[in-house]
Amino acid sequence: MRERSAQVHKPPRPHKLSRRLDPKTIDLIITGYRAGQSSTALAEQLGLAKSSILRLLHQQGLAQRKRRGMTAKQLAKAATLYEQGWSISKIANRLQVDDSTVHRRLRAAGVAMRDTQGRKR
């Protein structure tokens, strides 16, 4: 019979986000969101999932803001950058909106889209 080697077990990590994060980080999330930062930006900044940020805000009694989408000025900028060869992902990061929003709005505006190889469709 083989003997088991002594294994060191780490204590389980608390599942609830508000118990995993220190109060300073929770306060940073709340104040950032109240100051107008998007949940996506906060998630990226802190290395958390957007759903975790939204859940924490809900637990703290903050109502989720409606999606902002893109302004006409942002759409014009996105179209210019896309026509200069920028990827949709890079544009979305620059404008701090979701990739799918950029793609959908560019198509609706009649911008000629490229395929995955960079060729116009």
N, C-alpha and C positions, 0 to 999 in steps of 0.2 A: 504494500500500500504506500502510495506517495503522500508525503506530508504537504500540507498547504503552506506556502510561504506567507509570512505576515504581510498583509496588505494594509496600506494606509488609506483610509476612506476620508474623503472630504465631507464636511457636513453639507446637507442638501441646501441648495441656494433657494432663498425664499421665492415663491412663485409670483406673489403680488408685487407689481412694479413699485408701488409706493413704499414697500418694505425693503426693496433692493436698492433704491436710490437714496442718497443722503438728502437731508432737508434742503441743503444749499442748491443741489441740482434740481429738485422739485420747484424751488422758488425761482430758479433761473428759467425753467420751462414756462411757469405761470406768468412771470413778468415779461418774458420775451413774447409770448402769445398775446398778452394784453397790449403790448407795444406795437403789435401789428405783424410780427414775424409769422410766417406760415408754419403749419405743423410739419410740412415736408422739410423746410429749412432747419427747423429745430431738431428733427429726427436725424438729418444728415450731420448736423453740428455735433450732436451728442452720441452718434453711433447707435441709435435706437430705431426700432421700426416705427413708421408713422402711426400704425394702429395702436402702438403702445403709448405714444404721445397723446393721441386722441382719447384713449381709455383713461389715462391719468387726468387729463383735463376734465373729462366727464366726472370722474371720482371726486374732483376738487370743486365741482359745481359750476364749471364754466361751460357755456353753450358753445357748440361748434359753429364757426362762421360759415357762411355760404361760400361756395367756390367763387373765386374771382374771375376765372377765365383769362382772357386776354383783352386788353384795350386795343383800340384802333391803332394807336401809336406803336404798341408792341407788335401787332400784326404786320404793320408796315416794316418794322425793323426785322422781324422774323423772315419776311419775304425777301428782303434785301440780302440778309445773311445766307439764306438758303440758296439764292441765285449766285452768290459768291462761292458756293461749294461747301458751306458749313453743314454738318449733319444735324438732323432734327434733335438728337440727344444733346448736342453741344449748344444749340439754340435754346432748348428748354432750360438747361442749366443756367445759361446767361440771363434769361428772362425770368427765372425762378417760377416756371410753370411746368406742368406735366408734359411728357413727350407726346402723349396721345392728343392733348389739347393743341399743341403746335401743329401736328400732322393734320388733324381734323380741320383746323381753322385755315391752314394753307390750302388744303384741297378745296374747301368751300369758297375761298377767295379766287380760285381758278389758277393757282400757281402750278406750273408743270412739274410733276413729281418725278424723282429719279428712282430707278430700281436699285437693288442692293449692290449692284456693280457700279453705280454712279451714272448710268445711262438714262437719258430722258425717256419717259414712257410715251 
